[in-house]
Amino acid sequence: MAETRATRTWAMRAAFVALALAIMFYRLLPLDLMPSRLAGPDILTALCFAWALRRPDYVPALLVAGVMMLADILFQRPPGLWAGLVLIATQLLKSRDRRDRETTFFMEWLTVAGLLLAITFAYRLVLALLIVPTGPLLLETMRYAMTIAAYPAVVAVSQYLLGVRRLAPGDYAVSGRPG
């Protein structure tokens, strides 16, 4: 029984990495010759948040840091800045997991929206302090709004297609501690 839980955890970690690589690959594809007028959602960050809230054992800190660092390098962002902010946010969400298990999806959505707003603001602030040229604020605001709008779809796909559900109060995590 314990082996199947551990195997499932490692399989879901591999699925997270595969899904993250697929998202990165899709974003790097040159599908349109003209630059887009709309900023798309940050599905990778939404995926990290959804999985951290639902099953924290599927997204350990090193895995989130590695995936987001690779995304920073591939998307030509300042290496480690967004990765570090997302890592801090996922760790905060994981620490709230036990308390938030009984809350509604709307409250979870508001929590994610607030946390995403905080790390987006921190990202822009650090870039401004370091005098790094940034894109227009409108595009960043649009990306934030699109990410928040896409979060329910990310949760639905994670839960219904991939089986990433919250631990019930009587379930046991891979560590053997009650959920």
N, C-alpha and C positions, 0 to 999 in steps of 0.2 A: 504494500500500500504506500509506504513512504517512498519507494523507488518511483512509483508512478507519479506522485506529486512532484518529486524532484525532476523527473523527466519532462513532465508537462511544463514546469517552470523554465527549464532550459530551452524547450521547444518554443515557448512563447517569447523568450528573450531573443532567440534566433529569428522568430517571425517579426519582432519589433525592428531588428536590424535590417531584415530584408525589406520590410515595408518602408523604412526610412531611406534605404538606398534607392528603392523604386521612386519615392517622392523626389529625391534629389535628381535622379536621372531624368524624370519627366520635366522638372523645372529647368534643366540644362538643355533640353531639346530645342532646337531652333524651329518652333512651329509657326511663328509669325515673322514676316520680314520687317514689319514696322513695329516700333515700340508701342506697347500697350498704353492706353490712356488711363486705365484702371489698375490699381495695385491689387494683386490677388492675395488671398489669405495665406498665412503662414501655417500650412497644414502640419508641418513637422512639429512646431511648438505646441499646437493644439493636441496633436497625438501624444506628445510627452506629458502634457497636463492631464489628459483623459486617462491615460494608463497609470499615471502616478496616483490619481485619485481612486481608480477602480482596483488596481492590483499593484501596490507598491513593490512587491517582490519581483514583478516582471521587468521593472526598469530600475536597476541599481544605479547608484551615482556614477560609477565609472562608465557604464554603458551610455548613460545620457550625456556625460561629458565627451566621450569619444565620438558619438554620433553628431552632436552639435558642433564639436570642433571641426569635424570633417565637413559639415555644412558651411561653417565659417570660411574654411579654406576654398571650397568649391564655389561658393557664391561671392567670393572676394570681399568679404566683410573683414573688419579688423579681427585677426585671429584671437579667439578666446573671450572676447568681450560679450557677445551675445550668448556664447556657450556657457560662460560663467553665470550670467544673469538667469538663464533658463535652468541651470543646475540649482542655483539658490532657490528659484521659484518652485521647482519640483520637490526639493527637500522640504520646503515650507508646506506644500500640499500634502506630502507624505506624513508630516507630523500632525496635520489636521485630520488625517484619515479616520482615526478612531472616533473622534468627536463628530465628524461630518457624515458618518455612516447612516445616520437616521434622518438626515436632512433631505429636502426635496431637490429635484434637478434644477429648479429655478435658483435656489440658493447656491448650489454648486456653480451654476453658470455665472452668477453675480460674483462669486469668489474668484473664479478664473478671470472674469473681465477686469476686476480690480487689480489682481496680481499682474495680469498682462499689461494693464495701463501703467502700473508702477515700474515694471522692468523696461517698458518702451520709453518712458520718461527718463529713467536712469541711463539707458543706452544713449539717448539724444544728449543728455547732460554731459556724460563722459566724453562723447565725441566733440561737443562744443568746447569743453574745458581743454581738450587736447588740440584744439583748432584743426580738427579733421573735417574736410568738406563733407557735408551731408546733403541728402536729397531734400526736396521740398517737404515742408511740414504737412502739406495736404496729402501727399502720397503716404507718408507714415501714418497719418490719421486714418486714411482709407484702408491701409493694410490692417491696422488695428480693428477697425469696424468689420472688415471682411472676415478676419480671423474669429471674432466673437460671433458673427453670423454663421460661420461654418462649424463652430464647435458642436452644436447639436448633431450635425451630420457625422462628424468624426466620432462622437460618442455612440451614435446608432450603429455605424459600421463596426466599431470596435466591439460593441456588446452583442449585436445580433449576427454578424458574419464571422467574427473572430473569437467570440466567446469570452471576452474580457469583462467579467462581471465582478461586482463588489463581493467581498467575502461576507457571508452571512454571519451573524453573531456566534453560531456554534461551529463554524468551519475553522480549520487550522491552516495556517500559512506553512510554507516550506520549512520555516525555522522550527515548527512544532509548537509555536505559541498560538493560543486561540486568537481568532480574528476579530 
